[in-house]
Amino acid sequence: MKRLSWFNVTSLTLGFAFLYLPMVLLIIYSFNASKLVTVWAGFSTKWYGTLFQNEAFLDAAWVTLKVAVISSTFATVLGTMAAYVLVRSGRFWGRTLFSGMIYAPLVMPEVITGLSLLLLFISIGLDRGVMTIVLAHTTFSMCFVSVVVSSRLISFDRSLEEAALDLGCSAFDAFRLVTLPIIAPAVISGWLLAFTLSLDDLVIASFVSGPSSTTLPIKIWSAVRLGVSPEINALSTIMIGIVTVGVITASLVSKRNSLRMQREEQAAERPA
């Protein structure tokens, strides 16, 4: 095994410190008893209790979760359909325009996307609220789902679909029973990516949200502009904990699936 040089070790240390040291400090000061986030006054968990009694943050968290689930589901359905059309339909009239419209949000600045959607909602007389946030998040996250699913469909063995069609399946049944189960990991990955983008969005939501539909990023941004409070540190610590648990769980599940596949391959290669 090749040993790491002092330069690589120093680079890794500085890189990880730059990325994770602010998070560590944030977690430490979330247990600070003082109202001043830069002055340590002893260990305390009272800010977590205060946070769970803050109805404004709880309502914003509920709106954010609801919008993320609905918009990511819509984006996954539409993005999968768009990917299937782009990969399987070959060349058709308007394909270049269609693909350009699908992938445009990938390179479009979020400010432009949010402003254009705001003008659209105003022109059609749609009041800003949860519905407009869902539509906006579906619009900009659908392209990410389409990219993920397209990459899987390109490498998909179409002979499996053709075999299902030869056995009497309709085109829809072949997609439902053969194609969809095989590309399911890509579809789930697209859903998770859309869900994460919706949870993290601040710019677009700030344009299309209404007074009664404030998302958690907007609420945090508004609170931070008045000064960082210990409740913000506590909320950020909880979010970091949730993400950490999710990453560890996904890694364990992926490792278990890899080990299971290796055992199945070894069992298949073993002579009877």
Phi, psi and omega per residue, in radians:
M1 nan 2.329 -3.118
K2 -1.342 2.256 -3.137
R3 -1.384 2.607 3.093
L4 -1.345 2.414 3.093
S5 -1.395 2.902 3.139
W6 -1.101 -0.542 3.123
F7 -1.165 -0.762 3.128
N8 -1.141 -0.736 3.125
V9 -1.094 -0.769 3.134
T10 -1.122 -0.730 3.135
S11 -1.111 -0.774 3.122
L12 -1.115 -0.733 -3.135
T13 -1.092 -0.823 3.136
L14 -1.145 -0.676 3.136
G15 -1.125 -0.843 3.125
F16 -1.163 -0.623 3.092
A17 -1.122 -0.726 3.124
F18 -1.106 -0.648 -3.087
L19 -1.398 -0.753 -2.904
Y20 -1.916 -0.270 3.109
L21 -1.083 -0.747 3.065
P22 -1.042 -0.642 3.099
M23 -1.155 -0.692 3.123
V24 -1.108 -0.764 3.103
L25 -1.098 -0.685 3.118
L26 -1.090 -0.748 3.137
I27 -1.140 -0.730 -3.138
I28 -1.090 -0.807 -3.082
Y29 -1.337 -0.140 3.016
S30 -1.255 -0.298 3.084
F31 -1.785 0.344 3.141
N32 -1.437 2.343 -3.129
A33 -1.335 -0.328 -3.087
S34 -1.461 2.667 3.037
K35 -1.291 -0.385 3.108
L36 -1.468 2.121 -3.023
V37 -1.284 -0.250 -3.123
T38 -1.797 0.031 -3.126
V39 -2.090 2.070 -3.121
W40 -1.444 2.200 -3.105
A41 -2.210 0.352 3.121
G42 1.983 2.828 -3.109
F43 -1.396 2.356 3.119
S44 -2.799 2.581 3.084
T45 -1.948 0.292 -3.037
K46 -1.167 -0.472 -3.095
W47 -1.246 -0.442 3.050
Y48 -1.214 -0.703 3.058
G49 -1.130 -0.706 3.091
T50 -1.114 -0.652 -3.140
L51 -1.107 -0.767 -3.108
F52 -1.281 -0.148 3.030
Q53 -1.743 -0.026 -3.139
N54 -1.522 1.800 -3.073
E55 -1.168 -0.510 -3.129
A56 -1.122 -0.798 3.118
F57 -1.188 -0.675 3.138
L58 -1.150 -0.726 3.101
D59 -1.130 -0.721 3.117
A60 -1.129 -0.680 3.110
A61 -1.131 -0.697 3.127
W62 -1.144 -0.751 3.104
V63 -1.080 -0.764 -3.130
T64 -1.078 -0.791 -3.135
L65 -1.139 -0.740 3.138
K66 -1.121 -0.789 3.128
V67 -1.118 -0.711 -3.111
A68 -1.123 -0.746 -3.119
V69 -1.159 -0.816 -3.082
I70 -1.199 -0.834 -3.081
S71 -1.168 -0.685 3.122
S72 -1.166 -0.587 3.090
T73 -1.179 -0.823 3.089
F74 -1.075 -0.764 -3.121
A75 -1.116 -0.630 3.124
T76 -1.171 -0.765 3.131
V77 -1.113 -0.881 -3.109
L78 -1.189 -0.703 3.139
G79 -1.160 -0.637 3.085
T80 -1.172 -0.727 3.094
M81 -1.095 -0.757 3.136
A82 -1.123 -0.721 3.119
A83 -1.117 -0.699 3.139
Y84 -1.126 -0.708 3.124
V85 -1.146 -0.763 -3.099
L86 -1.169 -0.638 -3.064
V87 -1.497 -0.683 -2.979
R88 -1.724 -0.320 -3.043
S89 -1.503 -0.076 3.139
G90 1.185 -2.625 3.131
R91 -1.608 2.209 3.103
F92 -2.430 2.860 -3.096
W93 -1.128 2.179 -3.135
G94 1.550 0.175 -3.109
R95 -1.128 -0.708 -3.140
T96 -1.103 -0.751 3.103
L97 -1.137 -0.727 -3.133
F98 -1.095 -0.839 3.139
S99 -1.134 -0.633 3.098
G100 -1.133 -0.679 3.116
M101 -1.219 -0.556 3.118
I102 -1.207 -0.766 -3.023
Y103 -1.604 -0.070 -3.106
A104 -1.041 -0.739 3.132
P105 -1.076 -0.299 3.110
L106 -1.134 -0.611 -3.078
V107 -1.929 -0.098 -3.125
M108 -1.358 2.288 3.059
P109 -1.032 2.455 -3.090
E110 -1.097 -0.524 3.111
V111 -1.109 -0.755 3.134
I112 -1.148 -0.742 3.126
T113 -1.088 -0.802 -3.140
G114 -1.126 -0.726 3.138
L115 -1.162 -0.740 -3.137
S116 -1.137 -0.696 3.099
L117 -1.175 -0.647 3.086
L118 -1.076 -0.791 3.118
L119 -1.120 -0.632 3.103
L120 -1.120 -0.823 -3.120
F121 -1.132 -0.633 3.105
I122 -1.198 -0.688 -3.097
S123 -1.189 -0.562 3.134
I124 -1.634 0.011 3.076
G125 1.309 0.483 -3.139
L126 -1.608 2.098 -3.129
D127 -1.161 2.451 -3.129
R128 -1.308 2.338 -3.114
G129 -3.078 -2.674 -3.121
V130 -1.099 -0.675 -3.109
M131 -1.092 -0.760 -3.130
T132 -1.180 -0.613 3.088
I133 -1.163 -0.717 3.109
V134 -1.068 -0.795 3.129
L135 -1.098 -0.715 -3.134
A136 -1.161 -0.794 -3.133
H137 -1.172 -0.617 3.077
T138 -1.121 -0.670 -3.101
T139 -1.109 -0.818 -3.035
F140 -1.538 -0.307 3.126
S141 -1.645 -0.266 3.140
M142 -1.090 -0.620 -3.110
C143 -1.161 -0.599 3.109
F144 -1.164 -0.706 3.079
V145 -1.103 -0.724 -3.128
S146 -1.079 -0.693 3.130
V147 -1.135 -0.778 -3.111
V148 -1.128 -0.814 -3.104
V149 -1.222 -0.634 3.125
S150 -1.068 -0.721 3.142
S151 -1.091 -0.554 3.106
R152 -1.377 -0.657 -3.141
L153 -1.178 -0.557 -3.141
I154 -1.096 -0.668 -3.121
S155 -1.591 0.118 -3.102
F156 -1.347 2.401 3.132
D157 -1.412 1.861 -3.070
R158 -1.249 -0.231 3.108
S159 -1.115 -0.454 3.088
L160 -1.156 -0.739 3.072
E161 -1.141 -0.736 -3.128
E162 -1.108 -0.633 3.085
A163 -1.129 -0.706 3.110
A164 -1.140 -0.676 3.105
L165 -1.167 -0.662 3.111
D166 -1.147 -0.494 3.140
L167 -1.484 0.068 3.028
G168 1.889 0.035 3.123
C169 -1.316 2.565 2.995
S170 -1.354 2.978 -3.131
A171 -1.074 -0.690 3.130
F172 -1.191 -0.735 3.130
D173 -1.147 -0.643 3.099
A174 -1.117 -0.692 3.095
F175 -1.190 -0.737 -3.076
R176 -1.241 -0.671 -3.027
L177 -1.661 -0.399 -3.065
V178 -2.022 -1.015 -3.018
T179 -1.194 -0.868 -3.050
L180 -1.077 -0.780 3.093
P181 -1.062 -0.584 -3.109
I182 -1.296 -0.690 -3.128
I183 -1.567 0.129 -3.103
A184 -0.988 -0.724 3.090
P185 -1.003 -0.680 3.112
A186 -1.200 -0.673 3.116
V187 -1.133 -0.753 3.112
I188 -1.133 -0.712 3.095
S189 -1.075 -0.703 3.083
G190 -1.099 -0.710 3.111
W191 -1.103 -0.782 3.140
L192 -1.115 -0.685 3.105
L193 -1.131 -0.770 3.107
A194 -1.121 -0.677 3.111
F195 -1.092 -0.758 3.137
T196 -1.149 -0.739 3.127
L197 -1.100 -0.655 3.125
S198 -1.193 -0.725 3.117
L199 -1.096 -0.593 -3.010
D200 -1.551 -0.239 -2.987
D201 -1.218 2.344 3.064
L202 -2.169 -0.764 -2.990
V203 -1.165 -0.947 -3.079
I204 -1.148 -0.725 -3.129
A205 -1.115 -0.549 3.132
S206 -1.165 -0.420 3.114
F207 -1.451 -0.680 -2.944
V208 -1.836 -0.016 -3.140
S209 -1.498 2.738 3.116
G210 -1.936 -3.139 -3.118
P211 -1.071 -0.545 -3.085
S212 -1.746 0.216 -3.089
S213 -2.381 0.900 3.138
T214 -1.402 2.214 3.108
T215 -1.490 2.921 -3.081
L216 -1.130 -0.759 3.073
P217 -1.026 -0.682 3.110
I218 -1.149 -0.723 3.135
K219 -1.105 -0.754 3.130
I220 -1.137 -0.752 3.134
W221 -1.084 -0.734 3.128
S222 -1.143 -0.663 3.139
A223 -1.248 -0.656 -3.121
V224 -1.187 -0.532 3.127
R225 -1.099 -0.443 3.098
L226 -1.614 -0.014 -3.116
G227 2.112 2.463 -3.134
V228 -1.306 2.191 3.126
S229 -1.871 2.779 3.099
P230 -1.052 -0.452 3.098
E231 -1.134 -0.638 3.092
I232 -1.123 -0.716 3.089
N233 -1.086 -0.739 3.132
A234 -1.127 -0.759 3.116
L235 -1.107 -0.751 3.120
S236 -1.118 -0.647 3.106
T237 -1.125 -0.706 3.106
I238 -1.117 -0.741 3.124
M239 -1.126 -0.709 3.088
I240 -1.101 -0.702 3.114
G241 -1.111 -0.720 3.124
I242 -1.118 -0.767 3.131
V243 -1.118 -0.721 3.142
T244 -1.089 -0.788 3.115
V245 -1.092 -0.716 3.126
G246 -1.109 -0.743 -3.138
V247 -1.153 -0.759 3.138
I248 -1.121 -0.733 3.121
T249 -1.097 -0.784 3.123
A250 -1.094 -0.666 3.122
S251 -1.155 -0.724 3.135
L252 -1.149 -0.734 3.119
V253 -1.127 -0.738 3.124
S254 -1.122 -0.715 3.119
K255 -1.140 -0.707 3.126
R256 -1.139 -0.706 3.103
N257 -1.131 -0.669 3.121
S258 -1.140 -0.737 3.108
L259 -1.129 -0.673 3.130
R260 -1.157 -0.710 3.098
M261 -1.134 -0.655 3.097
Q262 -1.131 -0.720 3.114
R263 -1.134 -0.686 3.117
E264 -1.147 -0.709 3.109
E265 -1.140 -0.696 3.104
Q266 -1.148 -0.657 3.119
A267 -1.193 -0.619 3.129
A268 -1.226 -0.594 3.129
E269 -1.376 -0.323 -3.117
R270 -1.218 2.305 -3.126
P271 -1.153 2.532 -3.110
A272 -1.255 nan nan
